[in-house]
């Protein structure tokens, strides 16, 4: 009888503790100053790279496991780090034009997590909806989650097929005889989100 009472007491304490902690759920607001997005676009003759600022976002955890989240990036902030001067400015002007991201009309892009699969060792497979130029398509990628006190960080590399979002400039899939002017359909985003636990 005493053994049963002890087990029952521990079970009740565990359940009460779980509910007291919000079922283990926690929300972390993304710190834009500590987060970053880097991009790489490749072409026949080489590649270009740069960054884009994170505007805002959140990461949702349950018992220390990633469960959801979203973030917004400021497309007007796009930079190029491998060129200088007028050549850099010309490329950035083109990237911001309607040939590419049309930032006058589409100032932000958004990624929203739809499903997370725990792969163990703080690694997760993430399915998400990515919105660029007002068009939304699914993407799948791997992310690693790291907790440090009240902070949590998520790191991921995401391959994006730009042609799905109507960005067809220089694509060999849509234009013939491009030669060494052809640009890869895919570009790469390297994302680091740092979030602080909400009170």
Kinemage of the C-alpha trace (Angstrom):
@kinemage 1
@onewidth
@group {chain A} dominant
@subgroup {mainchain}
@vectorlist {calphas} color= white
{ca unk a 1} P 0.000 0.000 0.000
{ca unk a 2} L 2.813 2.379 0.903
{ca unk a 3} L 4.585 1.573 -2.367
{ca unk a 4} L 1.441 2.331 -4.363
{ca unk a 5} L 0.950 5.598 -2.467
{ca unk a 6} L 4.532 6.666 -3.230
{ca unk a 7} L 4.151 5.868 -6.930
{ca unk a 8} L 0.845 7.741 -7.079
{ca unk a 9} L 2.406 10.731 -5.306
{ca unk a 10} L 5.328 10.853 -7.743
{ca unk a 11} L 2.983 10.567 -10.718
{ca unk a 12} L 0.825 13.438 -9.465
{ca unk a 13} L 3.921 15.545 -8.783
{ca unk a 14} L 5.228 14.876 -12.303
{ca unk a 15} L 1.907 15.826 -13.913
{ca unk a 16} L 1.601 18.947 -11.783
{ca unk a 17} L 5.142 19.954 -12.629
{ca unk a 18} L 4.507 19.443 -16.307
{ca unk a 19} L 1.454 21.684 -16.288
{ca unk a 20} L 3.232 24.238 -14.134
{ca unk a 21} L 5.867 24.500 -16.852
{ca unk a 22} L 3.316 24.907 -19.642
{ca unk a 23} L 3.607 21.265 -20.713
{ca unk a 24} L 7.286 21.872 -21.359
{ca unk a 25} L 6.542 24.440 -24.060
{ca unk a 26} L 8.635 27.561 -24.462
{ca unk a 27} L 8.721 30.396 -26.966
{ca unk a 28} L 11.882 32.264 -27.952
{ca unk a 29} L 11.816 35.630 -29.730
{ca unk a 30} L 14.488 35.900 -32.405
{ca unk a 31} L 17.196 38.473 -31.656
{ca unk a 32} L 17.756 40.163 -35.025
{ca unk a 33} L 21.098 41.616 -33.905
{ca unk a 34} L 22.531 38.140 -33.257
{ca unk a 35} L 20.847 36.308 -36.142
{ca unk a 36} L 21.987 36.252 -39.753
{ca unk a 37} L 21.206 34.942 -43.209
{ca unk a 38} L 23.956 34.477 -45.791
{ca unk a 39} L 23.311 33.766 -49.468
{ca unk a 40} L 25.340 32.221 -52.271
{ca unk a 41} L 24.313 32.294 -55.929
{ca unk a 42} L 26.346 30.379 -58.503
{ca unk a 43} L 26.757 30.791 -62.243
{ca unk a 44} L 28.878 29.224 -64.995
{ca unk a 45} L 31.730 31.666 -64.477
{ca unk a 46} L 31.755 31.673 -60.664
{ca unk a 47} L 29.538 32.789 -57.798
{ca unk a 48} L 28.432 35.762 -55.715
{ca unk a 49} L 27.630 35.902 -52.016
{ca unk a 50} L 26.373 38.241 -49.356
{ca unk a 51} L 23.903 38.648 -46.527
{ca unk a 52} L 20.327 39.613 -45.672
{ca unk a 53} L 19.118 40.970 -42.316
{ca unk a 54} L 16.647 39.091 -40.161
{ca unk a 55} L 13.731 41.348 -39.241
{ca unk a 56} L 11.915 39.269 -36.623
{ca unk a 57} L 10.837 35.747 -35.745
{ca unk a 58} L 10.247 33.120 -33.087
{ca unk a 59} L 11.293 29.565 -32.247
{ca unk a 60} L 8.906 27.211 -30.450
{ca unk a 61} L 10.267 24.387 -28.277
{ca unk a 62} L 8.765 21.609 -26.214
{ca unk a 63} L 10.910 19.878 -23.597
{ca unk a 64} L 14.007 21.249 -25.316
{ca unk a 65} L 12.982 19.981 -28.761
{ca unk a 66} L 12.221 22.183 -31.752
{ca unk a 67} L 8.500 22.158 -32.553
{ca unk a 68} L 7.851 25.202 -34.731
{ca unk a 69} L 8.632 28.771 -35.534
{ca unk a 70} L 8.961 31.355 -38.275
{ca unk a 71} L 11.110 34.272 -39.306
{ca unk a 72} L 10.992 37.268 -41.630
{ca unk a 73} L 13.944 38.638 -43.574
{ca unk a 74} L 14.281 42.187 -44.897
{ca unk a 75} L 14.889 41.887 -48.628
{ca unk a 76} L 15.796 45.574 -48.905
{ca unk a 77} L 18.872 44.877 -46.750
{ca unk a 78} L 20.536 42.457 -49.181
{ca unk a 79} L 24.314 42.925 -49.418
{ca unk a 80} L 27.115 41.533 -51.587
{ca unk a 81} L 30.440 40.712 -49.927
{ca unk a 82} L 32.576 39.506 -52.840
{ca unk a 83} L 32.451 42.684 -54.971
{ca unk a 84} L 33.269 46.338 -54.380
{ca unk a 85} L 32.363 49.768 -55.699
{ca unk a 86} L 30.298 50.218 -58.837
{ca unk a 87} L 30.379 46.518 -59.751
{ca unk a 88} L 28.842 45.627 -56.394
{ca unk a 89} L 26.234 48.382 -56.658
{ca unk a 90} L 25.259 47.216 -60.151
{ca unk a 91} L 24.740 43.633 -58.936
{ca unk a 92} L 22.710 44.745 -55.914
{ca unk a 93} L 20.546 46.949 -58.109
{ca unk a 94} L 19.863 43.980 -60.358
{ca unk a 95} L 19.076 41.661 -57.437
{ca unk a 96} L 16.590 44.205 -56.086
{ca unk a 97} L 14.945 44.680 -59.494
{ca unk a 98} L 11.962 42.754 -60.840
{ca unk a 99} L 14.346 40.402 -62.668
{ca unk a 100} L 15.111 38.920 -59.256
{ca unk a 101} L 13.491 39.843 -55.918
{ca unk a 102} L 11.478 42.964 -56.821
{ca unk a 103} L 12.057 44.522 -53.411
{ca unk a 104} L 10.045 47.668 -54.185
{ca unk a 105} L 6.921 45.519 -54.114
{ca unk a 106} L 8.127 42.595 -51.983
{ca unk a 107} L 10.142 44.016 -49.116
{ca unk a 108} L 10.163 40.849 -47.001
{ca unk a 109} L 10.372 37.082 -47.376
{ca unk a 110} L 9.026 34.646 -44.782
{ca unk a 111} L 9.712 31.077 -43.688
{ca unk a 112} L 7.144 29.268 -41.539
{ca unk a 113} L 7.782 25.797 -40.110
{ca unk a 114} L 4.999 23.288 -40.783
{ca unk a 115} L 6.516 20.036 -39.471
{ca unk a 116} L 9.549 18.985 -37.422
{ca unk a 117} L 10.998 15.480 -37.136
{ca unk a 118} L 13.465 14.774 -34.334
{ca unk a 119} L 16.578 13.020 -35.711
{ca unk a 120} L 18.384 12.827 -32.363
{ca unk a 121} L 21.492 14.604 -31.045
{ca unk a 122} L 19.715 17.999 -31.316
{ca unk a 123} L 19.268 17.575 -35.070
{ca unk a 124} L 15.900 17.952 -36.778
{ca unk a 125} L 14.384 17.589 -40.222
{ca unk a 126} L 12.244 20.627 -40.922
{ca unk a 127} L 9.489 21.101 -43.462
{ca unk a 128} L 8.449 24.701 -43.997
{ca unk a 129} L 6.670 27.109 -46.295
{ca unk a 130} L 8.936 29.722 -47.866
{ca unk a 131} L 7.389 32.879 -49.308
{ca unk a 132} L 9.367 34.952 -51.827
{ca unk a 133} L 7.851 37.619 -54.107
{ca unk a 134} L 4.408 36.765 -52.775
{ca unk a 135} L 4.652 33.107 -53.812
{ca unk a 136} L 4.763 30.276 -51.274
{ca unk a 137} L 6.336 26.853 -51.785
{ca unk a 138} L 7.480 24.056 -49.441
{ca unk a 139} L 11.139 23.500 -48.559
{ca unk a 140} L 12.824 20.756 -46.539
{ca unk a 141} L 16.110 21.099 -44.683
{ca unk a 142} L 18.109 19.933 -41.670
{ca unk a 143} L 18.725 22.109 -38.614
{ca unk a 144} L 20.778 21.840 -35.446
{ca unk a 145} L 19.459 23.294 -32.190
{ca unk a 146} L 21.732 24.555 -29.404
{ca unk a 147} L 20.562 25.794 -26.002
{ca unk a 148} L 22.633 28.088 -23.799
{ca unk a 149} L 20.711 29.156 -20.733
{ca unk a 150} L 17.815 31.379 -21.795
{ca unk a 151} L 19.129 31.511 -25.371
{ca unk a 152} L 18.603 29.004 -28.153
{ca unk a 153} L 20.130 28.983 -31.622
{ca unk a 154} L 19.106 27.122 -34.765
{ca unk a 155} L 21.490 26.653 -37.707
{ca unk a 156} L 20.429 25.476 -41.146
{ca unk a 157} L 21.429 25.417 -44.796
{ca unk a 158} L 18.521 25.788 -47.222
{ca unk a 159} L 18.591 25.186 -50.974
{ca unk a 160} L 16.040 27.303 -52.850
{ca unk a 161} L 14.928 26.852 -56.456
{ca unk a 162} L 14.379 30.476 -57.475
{ca unk a 163} L 12.411 29.560 -60.617
{ca unk a 164} L 9.518 28.310 -58.454
{ca unk a 165} L 9.084 31.905 -57.314
{ca unk a 166} L 9.032 33.333 -60.801
{ca unk a 167} L 12.715 34.335 -60.783
{ca unk a 168} L 13.754 33.005 -64.184
{ca unk a 169} L 16.399 35.530 -65.257
{ca unk a 170} L 19.452 33.762 -66.703
{ca unk a 171} L 18.002 30.300 -66.151
{ca unk a 172} L 19.036 27.658 -68.655
{ca unk a 173} L 15.719 25.926 -67.962
{ca unk a 174} L 13.820 28.761 -69.648
{ca unk a 175} L 16.285 30.470 -72.002
{ca unk a 176} L 18.482 29.029 -74.769
{ca unk a 177} L 22.006 29.968 -75.810
{ca unk a 178} L 22.959 31.633 -72.525
{ca unk a 179} L 26.477 30.234 -72.658
{ca unk a 180} L 28.627 31.470 -69.784
{ca unk a 181} L 25.867 33.903 -68.740
{ca unk a 182} L 23.718 31.093 -67.324
{ca unk a 183} L 22.863 31.336 -63.629
{ca unk a 184} L 22.050 28.289 -61.475
{ca unk a 185} L 18.386 27.806 -60.638
{ca unk a 186} L 19.240 27.094 -57.016
{ca unk a 187} L 20.748 29.482 -54.510
{ca unk a 188} L 21.823 28.647 -50.961
{ca unk a 189} L 20.770 30.293 -47.707
{ca unk a 190} L 22.819 29.693 -44.569
{ca unk a 191} L 20.653 30.673 -41.621
{ca unk a 192} L 21.532 31.237 -37.979
{ca unk a 193} L 18.671 32.237 -35.684
{ca unk a 194} L 19.322 33.189 -32.076
{ca unk a 195} L 16.298 33.440 -29.813
{ca unk a 196} L 15.805 34.544 -26.210
{ca unk a 197} L 13.238 32.762 -24.051
{ca unk a 198} L 10.133 34.824 -23.416
{ca unk a 199} L 9.198 35.419 -19.802
